[in-house]
């Protein structure tokens, strides 16, 4: 596994990715409403459009790496590469990196321990302790 490998090439523009993410979010909201959930209970926990775009790009990077779950160091580098390739997503990427290490717990698979802190290095951010 090459930690410095670039992200796979993406053919869609950021506008298209945002439109796809918006449709996905609308679908999630619709399904939750149809299942009888109160929007006051779940709207704040849903990710924003740009967060969904970052999750999508991260997912593609994982798929390009044979579907192997990334280490926290690899995750950091993938997210940093997303910010470099899509400057408009930089704030979102850094907000996600600033959250605790369980940010991607749902995307990494059930039973995967996401509570450990990354190793200290000059290229790895310090995770805040909440």
C-alpha positions as a Markdown table, in Angstrom:
| # | Residue | x | y | z |
|---|---|---|---|---|
| 1 | Unk | 0.0 | 0.0 | 0.0 |
| 2 | Unk | 1.5 | 3.3 | -1.1 |
| 3 | Unk | 0.6 | 6.0 | 1.4 |
| 4 | Unk | 1.5 | 8.8 | -1.0 |
| 5 | Unk | -0.4 | 7.4 | -4.0 |
| 6 | Unk | -2.5 | 10.1 | -5.7 |
| 7 | Unk | -6.3 | 9.9 | -5.7 |
| 8 | Unk | -7.9 | 8.1 | -8.6 |
| 9 | Unk | -8.8 | 10.4 | -11.5 |
| 10 | Unk | -12.3 | 11.8 | -11.2 |
| 11 | Unk | -14.2 | 12.7 | -14.3 |
| 12 | Unk | -17.1 | 14.7 | -12.6 |
| 13 | Unk | -16.7 | 18.3 | -11.7 |
| 14 | Unk | -17.2 | 19.5 | -8.2 |
| 15 | Unk | -20.6 | 20.9 | -9.2 |
| 16 | Unk | -21.7 | 17.5 | -10.4 |
| 17 | Unk | -20.4 | 15.9 | -7.2 |
| 18 | Unk | -22.3 | 18.4 | -5.1 |
| 19 | Unk | -25.5 | 17.8 | -7.1 |
| 20 | Unk | -25.1 | 14.0 | -6.6 |
| 21 | Unk | -24.5 | 14.6 | -2.8 |
| 22 | Unk | -27.6 | 16.8 | -2.7 |
| 23 | Unk | -29.7 | 14.2 | -4.3 |
| 24 | Unk | -28.3 | 11.6 | -1.9 |
| 25 | Unk | -29.1 | 13.8 | 1.1 |
| 26 | Unk | -32.6 | 14.4 | -0.1 |
| 27 | Unk | -33.1 | 10.7 | -0.4 |
| 28 | Unk | -31.9 | 10.1 | 3.1 |
| 29 | Unk | -34.2 | 12.8 | 4.5 |
| 30 | Unk | -37.1 | 11.4 | 2.5 |
| 31 | Unk | -36.5 | 7.8 | 3.7 |
| 32 | Unk | -36.2 | 8.9 | 7.3 |
| 33 | Unk | -39.4 | 11.0 | 7.1 |
| 34 | Unk | -41.3 | 8.1 | 5.5 |
| 35 | Unk | -40.2 | 5.8 | 8.3 |
| 36 | Unk | -41.8 | 8.2 | 10.8 |
| 37 | Unk | -38.8 | 9.9 | 12.2 |
| 38 | Unk | -39.1 | 13.5 | 13.5 |
| 39 | Unk | -36.9 | 15.9 | 11.5 |
| 40 | Unk | -36.1 | 17.8 | 14.7 |
| 41 | Unk | -34.4 | 14.5 | 15.9 |
| 42 | Unk | -32.2 | 13.9 | 12.9 |
| 43 | Unk | -31.6 | 16.9 | 10.8 |
| 44 | Unk | -28.6 | 18.2 | 12.8 |
| 45 | Unk | -26.8 | 14.8 | 12.6 |
| 46 | Unk | -26.8 | 14.7 | 8.8 |
| 47 | Unk | -23.7 | 15.7 | 7.0 |
| 48 | Unk | -23.6 | 18.8 | 4.8 |
| 49 | Unk | -23.3 | 18.6 | 1.0 |
| 50 | Unk | -19.5 | 19.2 | 0.9 |
| 51 | Unk | -19.0 | 16.6 | 3.7 |
| 52 | Unk | -20.8 | 14.1 | 1.5 |
| 53 | Unk | -18.6 | 15.0 | -1.4 |
| 54 | Unk | -15.5 | 14.4 | 0.7 |
| 55 | Unk | -16.9 | 11.1 | 1.9 |
| 56 | Unk | -17.5 | 10.1 | -1.8 |
| 57 | Unk | -14.0 | 11.1 | -2.9 |
| 58 | Unk | -12.6 | 9.3 | 0.1 |
| 59 | Unk | -14.6 | 6.2 | -0.7 |
| 60 | Unk | -13.3 | 6.2 | -4.3 |
| 61 | Unk | -9.7 | 6.4 | -3.0 |
| 62 | Unk | -10.4 | 3.4 | -0.7 |
| 63 | Unk | -11.9 | 1.5 | -3.7 |
| 64 | Unk | -8.8 | 2.3 | -5.8 |
| 65 | Unk | -6.7 | 0.9 | -3.1 |
| 66 | Unk | -8.4 | -2.5 | -3.4 |
| 67 | Unk | -11.1 | -1.7 | -0.8 |
| 68 | Unk | -8.5 | -2.0 | 2.0 |
| 69 | Unk | -9.5 | 0.1 | 5.1 |
| 70 | Unk | -7.0 | 3.0 | 5.4 |
| 71 | Unk | -4.9 | 3.6 | 8.4 |
| 72 | Unk | -5.3 | 6.9 | 10.1 |
| 73 | Unk | -2.1 | 8.1 | 8.4 |
| 74 | Unk | -3.4 | 7.0 | 5.0 |
| 75 | Unk | -6.8 | 8.6 | 5.8 |
| 76 | Unk | -5.1 | 11.9 | 6.7 |
| 77 | Unk | -3.1 | 11.8 | 3.4 |
| 78 | Unk | -6.2 | 11.0 | 1.3 |
| 79 | Unk | -8.1 | 13.8 | 2.9 |
| 80 | Unk | -5.2 | 16.2 | 2.4 |
| 81 | Unk | -5.0 | 15.2 | -1.2 |
| 82 | Unk | -8.7 | 15.8 | -1.7 |
| 83 | Unk | -8.2 | 19.4 | -0.3 |
| 84 | Unk | -5.3 | 19.9 | -2.7 |
| 85 | Unk | -7.2 | 18.7 | -5.7 |
| 86 | Unk | -10.4 | 20.5 | -4.8 |
| 87 | Unk | -9.5 | 23.8 | -3.1 |
| 88 | Unk | -13.2 | 24.6 | -2.6 |
| 89 | Unk | -13.4 | 21.6 | -0.2 |
| 90 | Unk | -10.4 | 22.6 | 1.9 |
| 91 | Unk | -12.4 | 24.0 | 4.8 |
| 92 | Unk | -14.6 | 21.0 | 4.9 |
| 93 | Unk | -11.6 | 18.6 | 4.8 |
| 94 | Unk | -9.9 | 20.5 | 7.7 |
| 95 | Unk | -13.1 | 20.5 | 9.7 |
| 96 | Unk | -13.4 | 16.7 | 9.3 |
| 97 | Unk | -9.7 | 16.3 | 10.2 |
| 98 | Unk | -10.3 | 18.4 | 13.3 |
| 99 | Unk | -13.1 | 16.2 | 14.6 |
| 100 | Unk | -12.4 | 13.2 | 16.8 |
| 101 | Unk | -11.2 | 10.0 | 15.2 |
| 102 | Unk | -14.6 | 8.5 | 15.0 |
| 103 | Unk | -15.6 | 10.8 | 12.1 |
| 104 | Unk | -15.4 | 8.0 | 9.6 |
| 105 | Unk | -16.4 | 5.2 | 11.9 |
| 106 | Unk | -19.6 | 4.5 | 9.9 |
| 107 | Unk | -17.6 | 4.4 | 6.6 |
| 108 | Unk | -14.8 | 2.2 | 7.8 |
| 109 | Unk | -17.0 | -0.8 | 8.7 |
| 110 | Unk | -18.6 | -2.2 | 11.7 |
| 111 | Unk | -16.4 | -3.4 | 14.5 |
| 112 | Unk | -13.4 | -1.4 | 13.4 |
| 113 | Unk | -11.9 | 0.4 | 16.3 |
| 114 | Unk | -11.8 | 4.1 | 15.5 |
| 115 | Unk | -10.9 | 5.3 | 19.0 |
| 116 | Unk | -7.1 | 5.2 | 18.8 |
| 117 | Unk | -5.1 | 8.3 | 18.2 |
| 118 | Unk | -2.8 | 8.6 | 15.2 |
| 119 | Unk | 1.0 | 8.3 | 15.6 |
| 120 | Unk | 2.7 | 11.6 | 16.1 |
| 121 | Unk | 4.6 | 12.7 | 13.0 |
| 122 | Unk | 5.2 | 15.9 | 11.2 |
| 123 | Unk | 2.6 | 15.0 | 8.6 |
| 124 | Unk | -0.2 | 13.8 | 11.0 |
| 125 | Unk | -2.5 | 16.3 | 12.7 |
| 126 | Unk | -3.0 | 16.1 | 16.4 |
| 127 | Unk | -6.6 | 15.1 | 17.0 |
| 128 | Unk | -8.5 | 17.2 | 19.6 |
| 129 | Unk | -9.6 | 15.4 | 22.7 |
| 130 | Unk | -13.3 | 16.2 | 23.3 |
